[in-house]
Amino acid sequence: MKILNIHQYNKPASLPALSGRQITTGKMQVGLMVLLAIALFVGCKKDLNLVPEDNISDATFYKTAADYKLAANLLYQGLDQWGTEDTQSDIAFNNPNSVSNGQLLPSETTDWSGLYTNIRYANNIIDKGATSTDDGIKRYVAEARFFRAYYYYKLFRLYGGVPLISKVLQTGDEALFAPRSTMVQTADFILADLQAAKADLPLTVTGVDVGRISKGVAAGLASRVALFEGTWLKFRGEANANTYLDAAIASAQEVINSGVYALYTGNGAQSYRYLFLEAGDDSKETMLDRRYARNIYGHDVPYAYDQDGYNPTRKMADLYLDKNGLPITSPGTVFQGYQTFVSEFQDRDPRMTMTMIIPGTLTNRVFNSVTKVANWPDNPQRNFNTGYILYKYMSEDAAANNSGRLGTASLFDFDKHIIRYAEILLNYAEAVYEKNGSITDVDLDLSLNKLRDRVGMPKITNAFVSANALNMRNEIRRERTVELALEGFRYDDLRRWKTAETELPQDIKGIKITGTQWATRTPYSNAAYLTRVDANGFLISETGRKFNPARDYLQPLPLREISFYANSGKKLEQNPGW
């Protein structure tokens, strides 16, 4: 049974959306969640030292480790929830996406304000516990450091260098309008916070603390941040790339050598599929999750196949190797082609059919959860966009499927993996290769080949790559994209590799219609589809896409923040081209 933690399911009702300037002033108010929790502890006992009943000041609250734990709980509310992030790239599609297709425009507000709000809460905990020698308090100060790093990373990955606020500011403080730091300075700040946090975090968490931050989680995020910055610098010809690649390697090694984590294998050959459902919750592969619980804080991830759609694209489908480890365009491949509904799924990396539905497969569906029904991409309002349907995240829980789309009352409760051990193995392999220009078979066995072993794919070796005229960098990137498909990594990967300018302007394509069985099946047999194909007969789902390399590698800062600075005689630099 999943342990329910108040920090993971109760959403505070008293957190306003504030601007970047507003959130750096004043004292932190303890959220409704914390107030209710404290009320449970103190009951109705009378006290002559009265404080206002609707507010708890910092002076009366931050006394014990339990107080700090309750305050830290609030920081978990900002963990990523379910979404369709990969529609911002080239491997998923439902509707035209302004980030993906180059139509993004600067807006008044973004997630900037909310992230700085969370940073302020973290700063307050760090400030209050900075001089404590209590190991319990120090643990939750370390959690706050982790979350400050996490929220700054969420800003950093989109906007580059940002203003770095490391304390709770008061009205009139000059740092209210601090200038932007550089990308390197921001990356260094994040990595320093994660390093400091590790000292006071536990190696493992058990019991009611399952889901809280540990040393491995901090090291895992450090490997992600350092790999991002290291490759960003390398592919732009800038200095110090190896400093961050070394940091990525060291952080990943720390996780690997800890012995705390392992790939999920609890469902045998289908373990990759079930990792993302209920069976994978709290497994040794899960490092940091957004946790859910039935009837307490559920989710409606069935959108993936019965609602708006989160559909794999031609690009995603063609990335899967054949069963012998060869790209489908290589000489000697056993790829079966596109002529039938099922042929392209045959003799492929098993992760393909654990991520994408073989057309006509009997699957559990919303309101058809007991008797499975054949699943086809034939609903013109939902999953027809590419002709592919996502299988990853398709629950087999009958009760949850019958609940429909009920928001937070939904019965779907499998967790969203934010950091999992597989990513650490991928980070390690890529950082080693990019640092050295090569990777040994020993390091491949330590990393990528563990992922291939889980699904029964042949190991990748230097000899195999050489004998088949492959490129090791491309194969490392392929493995990353396939393993992390539809988990929200692709947009960041294309930008740090500096390949977005090549990949993102390409048409989004889907199934092959011309000359295949699809040309005989509704709706693809309609003229509207038969004529909406490229020269090779593949469905064109979106065309006219653009990517401006002088502008689009970073997103625009919100206009409201720039105005706040300007109104005070200061300047917040906008990203180039915006």
N, C-alpha and C positions, 0 to 999 in steps of 0.2 A: 504494500500500500504506500502511496506517495505521501511523504510528510508535508503537511501544509505549514508554510511559514508566512507570518503576517506581512513580511516585507515583499513577498512575491505576489500577493493576491489582492491586497487592499489598496486602492488608488486614492490618494488624498483628494479631498474635495475643495481644498482651500489654496490651491496654487495658481495664481493669476499668470497670464501670459504677459511678460514684461519685456521691455526693450533692453538691449545690451547695457545702456547707461543706467537704467533703473535698477537692474538686478545687482549692481555692485555697491549699492548704498544701503545703510541701515543694518539692523540686526536680523538674524535668521529667526523666523517664526516657526515653531515646531508644528508640523502638519497635523491635520485632524487625526490621521492614523496614530500618531504618537500620543496625542491627547487622550484618545480612547484607550490606548494601551495602558497609559499611566493611571487612568481612572480605574481600570480593572485592578491595579495593584493597591491603590490607596483607599478604595472603597468610600465609605461615608464618614471616616474618622474626622472629628472636628480638630481644628488647628487654629490657634490664636494668631499665628503669623500668616495672615491672609494675603493672597495675591489675586489679581483679577481672574475670575473663573473661566474666561474665554481665551486666556493667553498665558503661556508659561515663559518667563523671561530666561535668558541665558544664565543669569546669576543664580536662579533657583533650580535650574534643570541639570546642568552639566556637573554632576557630582560623582557618579559611580559608573562602572563599566556597563551596567545595564542601561543607564541613561544614554551612553554613547552608542550602544548597540541599537537602541530604538531610533536615535537620530540617524544612524547609518542606514537603517532600513529604508528610509526615504530615497536614498540614492539608487536603489535597485529598480525604482519605477521607470527609470529612463532606459533600461535595457531594451534592445531592439525587439519589436514584436513582428508578427507575421506580415509579410508584404510581398510585392512583386518586383523587387529591386533589379533583377536581371533584365527586365524590360527596358532598362536604361542602357543596355548593351546590344549585342547582336545575336544572343543565343536564346532569347525569349521574346514573345510578342503577344499582345492582346489588342491594344489600340495604339495608334501613333503616339510616341513618347517624345516630349520636347527635348529632353536631355539626350536621348538616343539619336534623334534625327536632326539635331542642330538648330532647332527652333526655340530653344530656351531664351527667355527674356529676363532682364533684371526685375525683381519684384520688391514690393515694400517690405515684406517680412518673409523670413524663412525659418528653418529650425535653429538658427543662430541664437535667438533670444532664449528659447527653452534650454539649450545646451549651456549657456552662460548662467541661467538660473540654477541649474544643477551644479555647475562649477562653484557658484557662491555657497550653496549648501555644503559642498565638500570643504571649501575653504574655512567655513565656520567651525566645522568639526576639527579640522587640522589646527586652527588657531587655538581653540579651547583646550586641546589635549597636547599641545606642543611640548610642554615641560613635564608632563606626567611620567612617573616612574612605575605606574601600575600596569602590569603586563596585559590585563584585560582591556584597559583603556587604550593602550598602545596598539592592540589588535584592530580596534575599530577606527583609530586614526589612520592605520595602514590601509584599511578598506577605503577610507575617504581619499587617500592618496591614489589608490588604484582607480577609483571612479573619476577623480579629477583628470587623471591621464586618459581614461577611456573617453570622457566627454571632449577633452581637447583633441584626441585623435579623430573623433567624429567631425570636428570642425576642420582640422588639418587636412584630412583626406579630400574634402570638398573645396576648401578655400586656400590651402597653402598656409603661409604664416599668418598668425592672428595675434591680437593683443593678449598678452599673458598676464593674467591677474592671479596673484598667488596669496592674497589675503582678503579679508572682508573690508571693504572700503567704506569710509564715512563721507557724508555730504561735503563737497568742496575738495576732496582729495584729488590731486593732480592726475593720479592713475585712472580716474574715471574716464579720461580721454587718452589713455595710453596708445601710442602708435603701434602699428602692426610689427610683430617680430618677423624675422625671416623664416623660411621653411626649416632651415638647419637649426635655428634657435628653438623653434617650436618642437621639432623632433627631439632635440636634446632635453628640453624641459619634460616632455612626456616620458622619455626613457629614464631620466633621473628620478621622477616620481615612482615609476615602477620598480626601479632598483631599491629605492628607499622603502617602499612598501613591503618588499619581500622579507626584509629583516624581521618584521613583527607579525607576519602572516603565518598561519599553521601550514604544515606540509599537507595534511589531509583534513577533511571535514566529515563529521559523522552525525548521526542522529538528527536532532532538530536543526542542525546547522548545515545539512546537506543543501547545496545551492549557493552557499556563501563563498567569498573569495579566499583562495589559498595561494601559496607560493607559486604553484604550477600555473595557475591562471594568470598571475602577473607576468611570469616568464613567457607564457604563451602569447600574451598581447605584445610584449616587448619584441618577440620574434617577428610578429606581423608588422609592427611599426618600423622596426629597423630594416626589414626587407623592403618595405614600401620606399623609405627614404634612400636606401642604398641603390636600388634599381632606378629610382627617379633620377638620382644624380648621375649614375653610370650612363644611362641612355641619353643624357643631355650633355655629356662630355664634361661634367663638373667634377671638382676635386672632392676628396674625402669619401667617395663611394665605398671604398673597401673598409673604412672605419665602421660603417653601418652594416655592411655585409658580415664583417667579423662579429658584430654584436648580434645579428640575426642568428648566425651559426651557434654562438655561445648560448644564447637564450633557448634555442631549440634543443641543443644538447642537454641543457639543464633539465628540461622537461623529460626528454628521452631517458636520461640517466637516473632520474628520480625513481623510476620503477612504479610510479603511482598509476600510470595510464596505459591503456592497451586498446587496440581496435576491437570493436564489438563483433563477436562471432556466435552469438547465442542462437541464431536461426540458420546455422549451417550455410549452405550455398546462397541463401536468400538474406543473409545478414545485412548486406548493404541496404536493401529495401526496408527491412524492419527496424534498422537503426533510427529511421526518421518517423517511426510510429511509436505506439505506446511501449513496445518491447525495449526500445532504445533509451528510454528515460532512466537516468541515474546509472547508466552503464559506465564502465571504466573509460570509454572513449569520450564521454561528455565532460567537458572541462568547465564551461560556463554556458548556462542555458537561461532563456526566459521560461520560467516554470509556470505551468497551468494546472488547474485542478477542476474536476467536473463540478458544475453548479456553484463554483466559487469564483473562479476567473477562467472561463473557457475561451475558446476561439472558434472562428468560422472558416478555417482553412479549406473546407470543401469548395471554396471558390475556385480552387485549382482545377476542378473538373466538372462542376455543375453550376458554376456561377459566372464570373467574369472571364475566367480563363487565365492560365499562366502557361502559354503554349511554347514548347521547344520549336526551334527553327531549323531550316535546312543546314545552317552552319553548325548547330549543335549536333544534329544527327550524323553529319559527315565526319565529325571529329572522332567518333568511336572507331577503334581499330577492329580488324577482323579477329577471329578467335585465335589466330596464330601470332597476333601482335603486329600485323602489318597494316599500314594505312590502306583505305579502300581503293586508292589510286595507284598503289604499288604493283609492280609486276609480281605475279605469283599469288596475289590475294585470292581468298576464297569468297570474297564478297559476291552475293547473289543478284545484285542489281535491283532495279526499281519496278520491274514489270508487273508484279502482283501486289496485293495489299500487304503481304507479309514478307516478301522476299528480302527487303533491305534490312530486316531485323534478324535474319537468319545468319548463323555463324559469325556473330559479332561479340564484342566485349559484353559480358552479361550485365554490366551496369546500364547498358542501353535499354534493355527490356525491364529493368528495375526502376528506370527513370521515365521512360516513355511507354505508352500502351501499344501493344500489338493490336492493330485494328480488328475489331470483332471479338476481342477477349471478353469473357464473362467476368464482370467486376462488381464489387459492392458499389451501390449508388445511393445517393440521398433518397430516402423513402422507398428504396428497393434494396434494403440492406440484408434481408434474409435470403431471398431468391435473387441470385446474381443475374445481371442482364448484359447483353452484348454491348460493348462500348465502341461506338463509331464517331468520327468527327463530322457529324451530319446535322448539328443544330446550328442554323445560320445566325442565331443571336448570341451564341456562346463560344463554342470551341472550334469554329471552322477556320479561324484566321490563318493558320499554317497547315492544317490537316493533321497536325500532331497533337496528342493529348498527354499531359503530364500524369505519370503514375506515381512518382515520388510524392509522398504525403497523402496518398489516397487511403484513408482509414478503412479498416475492416470491422470496426466496432459497430455492431448493429444498433445499439441504443443511441450512440452518438449520431450515426447516419440518419436515424429517424427523428432526431431533434431539429433537423433543418438548419436554418441560418438564424440563430437567436442571440447573436452578439455575446456579451459577457455571460449570459445564461446558458450558452451552448454547452453541450456535453463533450465536445472534442477537447481533450486535455493533454495530448502529447506535446512535449516541450519543443521549443525552437532552439536549435543548437547555435550558439553564437561563436564559441571557440570549441573545436573538437580536436582530438589527438591527430586525426588524419591531416588536418591543416598544418600541424607542427612538423610532421614528416615531410610534407610538401615544401614548407618554408625552408627546412634544412637542406633538402636536395637542391633547390633553386639557388639558395645563398651560396652553397659550396661551389656549384657550377659557375655562377656569375663571379665569384671571387677568384677562382682558379682558372677559368676557361675550360675546365674539365671536371669529371667526377669519377671516382673509382668504382669498380663493381662492389667493393665492400660498402661504400656509402650508399650505393643504389640498393643493396640488400637491407641496409639499415632503415631505408626510407621508402622510396617508391615501390619496391618489390614487396613490401609488406601489404600495400594496398592491392597489388595485383594478386598476391597469394590469397587474399580473402575472397576474391571472386573467381579464382581459378584461371587467371590469365598468365601467359608465359612471362617469365622475368625479362626485364630489359637489361642488357649488358652492352658494354662497349663493342664487343665483337659483333653482336647482332646489329647494332646501329651501323657499324662500318660495312658489314656484309650486305646490307640492304640499302646502302646509300641514303641513310636517314641523317637527321641533324639532331644531336642530343638536346640542344636548347629547345627546339620545337617539340621534342617528345616529352621533356619535362613540363613544358607549358600545356601540352595536350593532356597529360596525366592530371595536372592541376584542374583544368577546366572540366574534364570528365568527372573526376571525383567530387568536385565542389559545385557541380551543375545545379543551377537554380537555387543557390544558397546566398547569392548576393555579392559574389567576389569579382565577377567578370569586368564590370565597369572600371573598378580600381585597377585591375590587372592590365587592361588595355592602355590605361593612361600612364601607369608607372613604366610600362615597357615602351612607351611612346609609339605604339602601333595603332592607337585609336584613329589617327588620321588616315590610315589605310583600311582598317576594318569597318569602322562605323559608317562611312559614306556608302558602303555597298548595299544593294537592295536586300531587304528582308525577304527570304524565300521559304517555301514550304514543300509539300509533297510534289512528286513528279506526276503530272496529269496526262500529258500527251503520250500516246502509245502505251498506256498502262491501264490496269483495271479501274483506276480512279476515274477515267474518262467515261465510264459506264455507270457511275454511281452518283446519285443526287447528294448534294447540290453541284458536284464538280462536273457533271455532265451538262449543266446549263451553259449557255453561250457566254454568260458573264465570267465564268471560270475558264472555259476552254480557250478563250482569247486573252486571258490575263496571265500569260506564261512567258518565260524567257525563250531564247533561241533553242534551248535544250528541253523545253517542255515543263520546266519547274514553275509552280505557282509563285507569282510575285505578290507578296502580301503588302509591301510598302516600297515605294521608289521615291526618288528625289531627295534622298537623305544627304546631309551635309555635315562636315566637321571642319572648323576653322582652327588649324594648329596654332595660330598666333593668339587664340582666345579661349578655345573650348577645353583645354586641359584642366583649367580651374573654373569653378562656377562663380557667378557674380555675388559680391557681398550685398546684403539687403539694403535697399535705398534708405530705409528709415534710419538705420544706424549711421550711414554717411551723413544724413541730414542732422542728426543729433550732434555729431562732431562739428559740422559746419556752423550750426546755430550758436556754438560756444567758442567760435573762433579757432577751432582745431580742424585737423584733416585726417580722415580715415581713408587710406589709399584703396581705391577700387582695383580689382584685378585687371590686368592688361586686356584691352579690346572691348571692355564692357562700359 
